[in-house]
Amino acid sequence: MDAYSTEEEQIEAIKKWWQVNGSNVLIGIGLAILIVVGWQFWQDQKRATGEAASTIYGEVLQAAELAALPQSDAKDDNSAEESSATFTHLVGELKAQHEASEYAVFAALLLAKHHVNADDADKAEEELRWAIDHKSSQGVKLIAQLRLARVLIMKEQYDAALALIDSVDAGAQAPAFAAVKGDVLVRLGKLDAARAAYSKALNANEGNSGINPVVKMKYDNLAVVK
């Protein structure tokens, strides 16, 4: 009888506890299910988005290759222009539809290079600034900033190029940034400062990939000029 009474009390206690806490338990279970389902949905969407961006980027690479063909290889007089227009359109589509994707940043860098080759520094600068402003790894961002500094040199905006270079924590790219800084200083007529920048680039690179022969030649030429 005592055991029966104890079981009755246990059952009654469970009922009372469920009346008080049951709704919270159900809500917690529901939230847990929603979190799991939501996470899975987000992962599926992310995967699908990445695949779509990758597909467009593949088309961008093909278009970039065609746009880079010499005019003599074109099938007709308008094919080079059409290839360039297709390339530009695909990059714009990728940037518009997958703005947060690294593929969009890579595409912007490719298009910037295309504009540089076409001697269109303004459009190249636009693409490089887009790449810098949008989601990208630090390494890719440094590449975009380095290329932007070179484009600013093309535009003879030397003060802006120096300001950009000096604002960057270049890390492993320090030799390249120092070399470009030397190029800017040469154009400003500051030859001693330019030689110091080239020296910094050479010294920083010596223990890594070896002496850069182009930078070494620029450094030596300044010694001759002096």
Sequence and secondary structure as in RCSB ss.txt:
>XXXX:A:sequence
MDAYSTEEEQIEAIKKWWQVNGSNVLIGIGLAILIVVGWQFWQDQKRATGEAASTIYGEVLQAAELAALPQSDAK
DDNSAEESSATFTHLVGELKAQHEASEYAVFAALLLAKHHVNADDADKAEEELRWAIDHKSSQGVKLIAQLRLAR
VLIMKEQYDAALALIDSVDAGAQAPAFAAVKGDVLVRLGKLDAARAAYSKALNANEGNSGINPVVKMKYDNLAVV
K
>XXXX:A:secstr
 HHHHHHHHHHHHHHHHHHHHHHHHHHHHHHHHHHHHHHHHHHHHHHHHHHHHHHHHHHHHHHHHHHTS GGG S
STTHHHHHHHHHHHHHHHHHHH TTSHHHHHHHHHHHHHHHHTT HHHHHHHHHHHHHSS  HHHHHHHHHHHHH
HHHHTT HHHHHHHHHH   GGGHHHHHHHHHHHHHHTT HHHHHHHHHHHHHHHHTTT   HHHHHHHHHHHHH
 
